[in-house]
């Protein structure tokens, strides 16, 4: 566990949320030096799918696709074209499912959205950038993205804080980011 809850289950405003930034992994220039969910490559992807469907030729030219290719290029060799397509398809399936059936508590009841009050890389590693802000989605970015796209104002979740601020403890990221050069400098 990397966090501790600081609230009960509450309605979290989607428009205020930010996606987690990870140095080297997140090409900040592709995000226009903002990690906000609103206006993110994630939201642009869904808008593109809404207009063009799962037209891979069109989707290959999105920032979202380019960000996933970037992951492959820095060492995440599982981010192949097939995985990118499957990932995007799952994102769109989630939107369609929530639109048709609403939010399925039985699917996520034991794993709710978790939002850190302050960005993880700021609290844990002391990274300070003007564009790095919170509240930051720790878990549930896909659900937040789909809900915001569908016009929802809030999502049920918990606010939390870093359990090990200032320690530089790598936690779950040590194994996950071992293939990425320069992430820990």
C-alpha positions in Angstrom: 0.0 0.0 0.0 1.4 3.4 -1.1 -1.3 5.6 0.3 -3.6 6.1 3.3 -7.2 7.3 2.8 -8.0 10.7 4.1 -11.7 10.7 3.4 -14.7 8.4 3.4 -16.3 7.5 0.1 -17.2 10.9 -1.5 -18.2 12.6 -4.7 -14.9 13.7 -6.3 -15.3 16.5 -8.9 -13.9 15.2 -12.2 -13.0 18.6 -13.7 -10.4 19.1 -10.9 -8.5 15.9 -11.5 -5.0 15.3 -12.9 -3.4 12.2 -14.4 -0.3 10.8 -12.7 2.9 12.2 -14.0 6.0 9.9 -14.1 9.3 11.4 -15.3 10.6 10.1 -18.6 7.5 7.9 -19.0 5.1 10.9 -19.4 6.3 13.1 -22.3 5.1 16.3 -20.8 5.3 18.3 -24.0 2.6 15.9 -25.4 0.5 17.1 -22.5 1.1 20.7 -23.2 2.7 21.0 -19.8 -0.5 20.2 -18.0 -1.6 17.0 -16.5 -5.3 17.8 -16.2 -7.8 15.2 -17.1 -9.9 17.9 -18.8 -8.2 18.6 -22.2 -5.9 15.6 -21.9 -4.8 13.2 -24.6 -7.2 10.8 -22.9 -10.2 13.0 -23.5 -9.0 13.9 -27.1 -8.8 10.2 -27.8 -12.4 9.6 -26.8 -13.6 12.6 -28.9 -11.7 11.2 -31.9 -13.3 7.8 -31.4 -16.8 9.4 -31.1 -16.2 11.2 -34.4 -14.4 8.4 -36.4 -15.1 5.2 -34.6 -12.3 2.7 -34.0 -10.6 3.8 -37.3 -7.0 2.8 -36.6 -5.6 4.9 -39.3 -7.1 8.0 -37.7 -6.3 6.9 -34.1 -2.6 6.2 -35.0 -2.3 10.0 -35.4 -3.5 10.9 -31.9 -1.4 12.1 -29.1 -2.7 9.2 -27.0 -1.3 6.7 -29.5 2.0 8.6 -29.7 2.3 8.5 -25.9 1.9 4.8 -25.9 4.5 4.4 -28.7 6.8 6.6 -26.5 6.4 4.0 -23.8 7.6 1.3 -26.2 10.5 3.4 -27.3 11.8 3.9 -23.7 11.8 0.2 -22.8 8.2 -1.0 -22.2 8.4 -3.5 -25.0 4.9 -4.9 -24.3 3.4 -1.6 -25.7 3.2 -3.1 -29.2 0.7 -1.9 -31.8 -1.6 -4.8 -30.9 -1.5 -3.8 -27.2 -2.2 -0.2 -28.0 -5.2 -1.1 -30.1 -6.5 -3.5 -27.4 -6.0 -0.8 -24.7 -7.8 1.8 -26.8 -10.6 -0.6 -27.5 -11.0 -1.4 -23.7 -11.1 2.4 -23.0 -14.0 2.8 -25.5 -15.8 -0.4 -24.3 -15.7 1.1 -20.8 -17.4 4.3 -22.1 -20.1 2.3 -23.9 -20.7 0.1 -20.8 -21.0 3.1 -18.4 -23.3 4.9 -20.9 -25.5 1.8 -21.4 -25.6 0.3 -17.9 -24.3 3.1 -15.6 -21.4 2.6 -13.2 -21.2 -1.0 -12.1 -20.4 -1.0 -8.4 -20.0 -4.8 -8.5 -17.1 -4.4 -10.9 -15.2 -1.8 -8.9 -16.8 -1.8 -5.5 -13.6 -3.3 -3.9 -11.3 -1.1 -6.0 -12.8 2.5 -6.0 -11.2 5.5 -7.5 -8.3 6.8 -5.4 -7.2 10.4 -5.7 -4.1 11.8 -4.0 -4.4 15.4 -2.7 -0.9 16.1 -4.0 1.0 14.5 -6.9 2.9 11.4 -6.0 6.2 12.4 -7.6 6.0 15.7 -5.7 5.4 14.2 -2.3 7.6 11.1 -2.6 10.5 12.5 -4.6 10.3 16.2 -4.2 9.6 17.0 -7.9 8.4 20.6 -8.1 7.1 21.9 -11.4 4.6 24.7 -12.0 2.5 22.4 -14.1 2.6 19.5 -11.7 -0.6 19.8 -9.6 -3.2 17.7 -7.7 -5.6 16.3 -7.1 -4.0 13.4 -8.9 -5.7 10.1 -9.9 -3.8 7.2 -8.2 -6.2 4.5 -9.3 -9.2 4.7 -11.7 -8.0 7.0 -14.5 -10.0 5.0 -17.1 -13.2 5.3 -15.1 -12.6 9.0 -14.5 -11.9 9.6 -18.2 -15.1 7.7 -19.3 -17.3 9.4 -16.7 -16.0 12.9 -17.6 -16.5 12.1 -21.3 -20.1 11.1 -20.7 -20.7 14.5 -19.0 -20.7 13.3 -15.4 -19.6 16.0 -12.9 -18.4 13.7 -10.1 -17.2 10.1 -9.4 -17.3 8.2 -6.2 -14.0 7.7 -4.6 -11.6 8.3 -1.8 -9.1 11.0 -1.2 -5.7 9.8 0.0 -2.2 10.9 0.8 1.2 9.4 0.2 2.2 7.0 2.9 5.9 7.7 2.6 6.3 11.4 1.7 9.9 12.6 1.2 11.4 9.1 1.5 12.2 8.5 -2.2 10.9 4.9 -1.6 10.2 3.5 -5.1 7.5 1.1 -3.9 5.5 -0.5 -6.8 7.4 1.6 -9.3 10.7 0.0 -8.7 9.8 -3.1 -10.6 7.4 -1.4 -13.0 10.0 1.2 -14.1 13.2 -0.8 -14.0 13.5 -0.7 -17.8 13.3 3.1 -18.0 16.6 4.9 -18.0 16.7 8.3 -16.2 13.4 8.0 -14.3 15.1 8.0 -10.9 17.5 10.9 -11.2 
